[in-house]
Every structure is written in structure tokens, then in C-alpha cells.
Amino acid sequence: MVPTYLPAIRYGGPIYSVHGLCKSLASAGHDVTVFTTSVDGEGDSDVPLATPVLLDGVKVCYFPSRLGRRLYWSPPMWRALQASVASYDVVHLHSVFLWPTWAAARLAHRFRVPYVISPRGMLVKDLIRRKSRAIKTAWICLIEKQNIERSALMHFTAGVESREFALFGFRVARECIVPNGVDFSDADTVGEVAGDVRQAIAPGAYILFLGRLNWKKGLDRLIAAMPSVEGYRLVIAGNDEEGYLDTIRSLLLEHGVTEKVTLLPRYVSGADKAALYRGASLFALPSYSENFGNTVTEAMAFGCPAVVTSEVGAAELVQSADCGAVTTESQLAATLASLLRDPQTLREKGLAGKAWVEGHLSWASVAQAMAGQYARLVEGENA
């Protein structure tokens, strides 16, 4: 169960990580069905409704959400869940604070089907304080607390997400940490590169940020560091769903780095994304909060060294692989400048990251780990 799914790529990392897991579970012989909505921004994805669609071996059932779209409320989904939840061995919910999670959790509990919740970075107290505090606090008290404490398993993608969750004080049956995998085929992507990407790459020597343009990604931190980074530009690429681009432009003016920064405010994929990673000297993600950070492991797969802040879930992987650096806001500029002064070390760290993800983060191995967690739940339910 996930509120949105492919082809609604505007919603970023969780779309890809949930599909990567489902696709690999299906490839391993498991019967996987995804319940989701057709919501895609203000419109809807062009998909059949309430009829299973086969996508990379995964059966995907899309349902409309007409009213209450911000919560993804869908009466047709409710009816389908009522009719089918009891037939599944395990229900896996990839969201919090949204109607589909409440609906599926309630029905799974009613039919005694063990369910897993993956909060996907949404259960972070600081994020809740910064955005929709009153609404989300009320939702936790009235709805989410019960959903969580009735779950058979809470799944996190990194230790930092688990530690943030612990601050809420929920009583849960069990927790596990299983990271997101990496689609290594992306690193082999070739093809025609768009003109704006070619222009961004052409001057050479750049730091790359790639991801949603959002305040929590720490772009203010990265832009503030650029006056201290000599000889390198910054390329910022990603879709601007929340209207953050004007803030970015104001920050560029404030720090006097407009000429050092190239903006690509659009979704990039395929050959465009591959070209940006391949051309970058270093990838940076100085987020305020990040349950994992798929773009970090993508960069590693391309052999691009990474600098992240400690709030990024994948920081643990950067340390394990020794493929860049984990830093703080106050030390970000110094960390970037230090690494960029030594091109040979940068190359070595890039190769180390590529080798590490190939050895540890294939989607097949991640799916195997998750399937093991499911098996424990089924065995416990049947005991």
C-alpha cells in the first residue's frame, strides 16, 4: 500500500524505492500486489482504474481520489481492501499521515493480517514542528499512534530514521532496518543528452545537487558554502513542486554566487541524470532531514564521491564505504574545499563508493532481507 506510485514520478525517491522493492520481490517469486491511487499532482496518471496492471512483474491496482485528495481518500480503494486484505500473508504500508495507511491498517488489524509500516522519513519531530504541527500532532494522537502500535513491524531504511522515531515514545512490537537498494542499470544509461544539461556540464568542474527543490534538502546550507569553494561551480537539478525556486534565487543573490550556480529546475532522468552524475566532481546532499537519500547511493553507483550532513540516513553508508565525507552545517564549506583540493583522493573515494554499493545494495539482496522479515511475521502469526 502506497498513496502514489509510478508513473507519478513527481513524488520523488519513495516512488522508486517502493517499486524497486516490489519488483525485486516479484522477481524472487513472491506474489506482490500494490494498492495505490492515480493521483499525480493536480491531475491523474493515465492508468486503468480498479483493474490490476502488470508492471515489472508487480500487480498494481490504481484507484481514484476525487474528494479529500490531499489525504488520498478513495472509497473505491476501501471497498477493494475490504474484499481482499484477508487473502494476503502480510500488508506493507509505505506512508504515515494519510488515509490509505489508516484504511489498510484498520482492515489488516480486523482480519488479523500482520502489517508493516515504513514511515519513509515522515516521523521526524523537527519536520512536524516546522510544517503542519497542529494538524499532524492531532493526527498522531487520534489515528497514527494506534496504527503504529498495532503494527507487527516498523521498517526503517537507516539508523537515523529509527532514532528519530524513538523520540515519539511509541510502544511497538518490533523494528528492523533494511536500506533502499540501487538500480545499477542507471549507471549504464547512454543516449541523447538534453541541451540544458549539456550546457550545465560544459564549463566543467562542478558540485552536483540532484533532488526535489525543497527547504529540507539544505540547499541554503550548500549555497552559503559556495563563496568558500574556489574553482568549482554548483549545479542544482530537480523538480520544483513546492515553489522553492524563488527562495533559491534569493539565496544566490544574498551570497553573491549567482554566476557560480547553474539551475536546472526540472525533473531529470535517463541519459540526462547519468550525464550529470558522470560529469560531477562531487555530489552534495546537506539535508536537514533525510530518512535515507536515494540520490546518495545513486551517486556512489556512478563512482561520484558524496558529501552529506549527519542528518542524512545514507551518511552511515558513506562512512562505511569511505566514499566521501559526513559533515555538519558549520563545517560544510571546509569539507567541500578540502576534498576538492585533492583530485586523486576524490577519484579513489568515488571508486570505493561504487564497489561498496555493488557489494551491499543490490535490490535482490535488499528484497531478500525484507522477505526474511515478512517470513518471521507469517511464522509468528501462525504459531
C-alpha positions in Angstrom: 0.0 0.0 0.0 1.4 3.3 -1.1 -0.5 6.6 -1.7 1.1 7.3 -5.1 3.1 5.1 -7.5 4.7 5.1 -10.9 4.2 6.9 -13.3 3.7 9.7 -10.7 7.4 10.4 -10.6 7.0 13.9 -9.2 6.8 12.5 -5.7 10.5 11.5 -5.8 12.5 8.9 -4.0 9.8 6.8 -2.3 8.1 6.0 -5.6 11.4 4.5 -6.9 12.4 2.7 -3.7 8.9 1.1 -3.2 8.9 -0.1 -6.8 12.4 -1.3 -6.6 11.5 -3.4 -3.6 8.2 -4.7 -5.1 9.9 -5.5 -8.5 12.7 -7.5 -6.8 10.3 -9.4 -4.5 8.2 -10.3 -7.6 11.4 -11.4 -9.4 12.2 -13.7 -6.4 8.9 -15.5 -6.9 6.7 -13.6 -4.4 3.1 -12.6 -5.3 3.1 -8.8 -4.9 0.1 -6.5 -5.3 0.3 -2.8 -4.9 -2.8 -0.7 -3.9 -2.4 2.9 -4.8 -4.2 6.0 -6.2 -4.0 7.6 -9.6 -3.2 11.0 -8.1 -0.4 12.8 -9.9 -0.2 16.4 -8.7 -3.3 18.3 -9.6 -4.2 15.7 -12.3 -4.2 11.9 -12.5 -2.0 9.3 -14.1 -3.3 7.8 -17.3 -3.8 4.4 -15.9 -6.7 1.9 -15.7 -8.7 2.2 -12.5 -9.5 -0.7 -10.1 -8.0 -3.2 -12.6 -4.7 -4.8 -11.9 -1.9 -3.6 -14.2 1.3 -5.7 -14.5 4.4 -3.5 -14.1 7.7 -5.3 -14.0 6.0 -8.4 -12.5 4.1 -6.4 -9.9 0.3 -6.2 -10.0 -0.6 -2.6 -9.4 -4.2 -1.5 -8.7 -5.0 2.2 -9.1 -8.0 3.8 -7.5 -9.4 7.3 -8.0 -9.3 10.0 -5.3 -11.8 12.7 -6.1 -12.5 14.4 -2.8 -10.0 14.7 0.0 -7.1 14.3 -2.4 -4.6 15.8 0.0 -5.2 12.7 2.2 -5.7 10.4 -0.8 -9.2 9.4 0.3 -10.6 6.8 -2.0 -13.9 4.9 -1.3 -13.3 2.5 -4.2 -10.0 1.6 -2.6 -11.7 1.0 0.7 -14.2 -1.4 -0.9 -11.4 -3.3 -2.7 -9.3 -3.6 0.5 -12.3 -4.9 2.4 -12.7 -7.6 -0.2 -9.1 -8.6 -0.4 -7.0 -7.8 2.7 -7.7 -11.1 4.4 -6.2 -13.0 1.5 -2.7 -11.6 2.0 0.0 -13.0 4.2 1.5 -9.6 5.0 0.4 -6.0 4.4 3.2 -3.4 3.9 2.3 0.3 4.3 4.6 2.9 2.9 3.4 6.2 4.4 2.0 7.9 7.5 -0.4 10.8 8.0 -2.5 9.7 5.0 -5.9 8.0 4.6 -4.7 4.8 2.8 -2.4 3.9 5.7 -5.2 4.3 8.2 -7.6 2.3 6.0 -5.3 -0.6 5.3 -4.0 -0.8 8.9 -7.6 -0.9 10.3 -8.6 -3.7 7.9 -5.4 -5.7 8.4 -6.0 -5.5 12.2 -9.6 -6.5 11.8 -8.7 -9.6 9.7 -5.6 -10.4 11.8 -3.1 -9.9 9.0 0.3 -8.7 10.2 1.2 -5.4 8.8 4.4 -3.4 8.4 4.8 0.4 8.4 7.6 2.2 6.6 7.2 5.9 7.6 9.6 7.0 4.8 11.1 9.8 6.7 7.8 11.4 7.8 8.1 10.7 11.5 10.6 13.3 12.4 9.7 15.7 15.2 11.6 18.6 13.8 9.8 18.3 10.4 6.4 18.2 12.2 7.3 21.3 14.2 8.2 23.1 11.0 5.2 22.1 8.9 1.6 21.4 9.8 2.4 21.0 13.5 -1.1 21.2 14.9 -2.7 19.0 12.3 -0.1 16.3 12.4 0.1 16.3 16.2 -3.6 15.8 16.3 -3.4 13.1 13.7 -0.8 11.2 15.7 -2.9 11.3 18.8 -6.2 10.3 17.2 -5.1 7.9 14.4 -1.4 7.3 13.8 -0.4 6.2 17.3 -2.9 3.3 17.1 -1.8 2.4 13.6 1.8 2.2 14.7 1.3 0.4 18.0 -0.8 -2.2 16.3 1.8 -2.9 13.6 3.7 -6.1 13.6 6.9 -4.4 12.4 8.2 -0.9 11.9 10.6 -0.7 9.0 13.3 2.0 8.7 15.8 2.5 6.0 18.6 3.8 8.2 19.6 4.2 11.8 18.9 7.9 11.9 15.3 7.3 11.0 15.0 4.7 13.8 16.5 7.1 16.3 14.1 9.9 15.3 11.2 7.5 15.6 12.3 6.6 19.1 11.7 10.2 20.3 8.0 9.7 19.9 7.9 7.0 22.6 5.6 4.6 20.7 5.3 1.1 22.0 5.9 -1.2 19.0 6.2 -4.9 18.6 9.4 -5.0 16.6 11.6 -2.8 14.4 14.1 -3.5 11.6 16.5 -1.6 9.4 16.6 -2.5 5.7 18.1 0.1 3.4 16.9 1.0 -0.1 18.7 -0.7 -2.9 20.3 0.7 -6.0 19.3 0.2 -9.6 22.7 -0.4 -11.2 21.3 -0.3 -14.7 21.1 3.5 -14.3 24.9 3.7 -14.3 25.0 2.1 -17.8 22.5 4.5 -19.3 23.5 6.2 -22.5 21.6 8.3 -25.0 21.0 11.8 -26.2 21.6 14.4 -23.5 19.3 17.5 -23.5 20.7 20.8 -24.4 20.3 22.4 -21.0 22.2 19.5 -19.4 25.0 19.8 -21.9 25.3 23.5 -21.2 25.4 22.9 -17.4 28.2 20.3 -17.8 30.2 22.1 -20.5 32.2 24.5 -18.3 33.5 21.6 -16.2 34.5 21.3 -12.5 31.2 21.3 -10.7 29.5 20.0 -7.5 26.1 18.4 -8.1 22.9 18.6 -6.1 20.1 16.5 -7.6 16.7 16.0 -6.0 13.5 17.8 -5.2 13.9 21.5 -4.7 12.7 21.7 -1.1 13.8 23.5 2.0 14.6 20.3 3.9 17.3 19.4 1.4 19.6 22.0 2.9 20.2 24.0 -0.3 20.5 27.1 1.8 23.5 25.4 3.6 25.0 24.4 0.3 24.6 27.8 -1.4 26.1 29.5 1.7 29.2 27.3 1.4 29.9 28.2 -2.2 31.8 31.5 -1.6 34.4 29.4 0.1 34.7 26.8 -2.6 37.1 28.1 -5.3 37.4 26.8 -8.8 34.1 24.9 -8.8 30.6 25.6 -9.8 27.4 24.2 -8.3 24.7 22.6 -10.5 21.3 22.3 -8.8 18.9 20.0 -10.7 15.5 18.8 -9.7 11.8 19.4 -9.9 10.2 22.4 -8.1 6.9 21.1 -7.0 6.6 23.4 -3.9 7.6 26.7 -5.4 11.1 26.8 -3.7 12.9 28.1 -6.8 12.4 31.8 -5.9 13.9 31.2 -2.5 16.9 29.6 -4.1 17.4 32.6 -6.4 17.2 34.9 -3.5 19.8 32.9 -1.7 22.1 33.1 -4.7 21.9 36.9 -4.7 22.3 37.1 -0.9 25.6 35.1 -1.0 26.8 36.6 -4.2 27.1 33.3 -6.1 24.6 33.7 -8.9 27.4 33.3 -11.5 28.7 30.2 -9.8 25.5 28.3 -9.8 23.6 26.7 -12.7 19.9 25.9 -12.1 18.1 23.0 -13.8 14.6 23.3 -12.2 13.1 20.3 -13.8 12.8 16.5 -13.3 15.9 14.8 -14.8 16.2 11.1 -15.6 17.8 8.6 -18.0 20.7 10.0 -20.0 20.4 13.5 -18.5 20.7 12.2 -15.0 23.6 9.9 -15.9 25.5 12.7 -17.6 25.1 14.9 -14.6 26.5 12.3 -12.2 29.3 11.3 -14.6 30.4 14.9 -15.0 30.3 15.9 -11.4 33.5 16.1 -9.3 31.4 15.6 -6.1 27.8 15.1 -5.1 26.4 17.1 -2.1 23.3 16.5 0.0 23.3 18.7 3.2 19.7 17.9 4.2 18.1 18.9 7.5 16.3 15.6 7.5 16.6 12.6 5.2 15.4 9.1 6.1 17.7 7.6 3.6 18.8 9.6 0.5 18.5 7.6 -2.7 20.5 10.1 -4.7 23.5 9.5 -2.4 23.6 5.8 -3.3 22.9 6.7 -7.0 26.0 8.9 -6.9 28.0 6.1 -5.4 26.9 3.8 -8.2 28.3 6.2 -10.7 31.6 6.5 -8.9 30.8 10.0 -7.7 32.1 10.8 -4.2 29.5 12.2 -1.8 29.4 14.8 0.9 26.4 14.6 3.2 25.3 16.0 6.6 24.8 13.7 9.5 21.0 14.1 9.3 21.0 12.1 6.1 20.2 8.4 6.6 22.7 7.3 4.0 25.5 9.0 5.9 26.2 5.7 7.6 26.8 4.1 4.2 29.1 7.0 3.1 31.2 6.3 6.3 31.2 2.6 5.8 32.3 2.9 2.1 34.7 5.8 2.8 33.4 7.3 -0.4 33.3 11.0 0.6 32.6 12.7 3.9 29.9 13.2 6.6 29.9 16.8 7.9 28.0 19.4 9.7 26.4 22.7 8.6 29.2 24.7 10.1 31.9 22.5 8.5 30.3 22.0 5.1 32.3 24.7 3.3 35.6 23.5 4.7 34.8 19.8 4.0 33.9 20.6 0.4 37.0 22.7 -0.2 39.3 20.1 1.4 38.1 17.2 -0.7 38.1 19.2 -3.9 41.8 20.2 -3.4 42.8 16.6 -3.9 41.5 15.1 -7.2 43.4 11.8 -6.7 41.7 11.2 -3.3 38.3 12.1 -4.9 38.8 9.5 -7.6 39.7 6.9 -5.0 36.7 7.7 -2.9 34.5 7.5 -5.9 35.7 4.1 -6.9 35.3 2.9 -3.2 31.7 4.0 -3.2 30.9 2.2 -6.5 32.5 -1.0 -5.2 30.6 -0.8 -1.9 27.1 -0.3 -3.3 27.7 -3.1 -5.8 28.6 -5.4 -2.9 25.9 -4.4 -0.5 22.9 -2.6 -2.1 21.6 -4.7 -5.0 17.8 -4.7 -5.0 17.9 -8.5 -5.0 19.8 -8.6 -1.6 17.5 -5.9 -0.2 14.4 -7.8 -1.2 15.8 -10.9 0.3 16.3 -9.2 3.6 12.8 -7.7 3.5 11.3 -11.1 2.6 13.1 -12.6 5.6 11.3 -10.0 7.8 7.9 -10.9 6.2 8.6 -14.6 6.8 9.2 -14.0 10.5 5.8 -12.3 10.7 4.0 -15.1 9.0 5.6 -17.7 11.1 4.8 -15.8 14.3 1.2 -15.3 13.2 0.8 -19.0 12.5 2.5 -20.1 15.7 
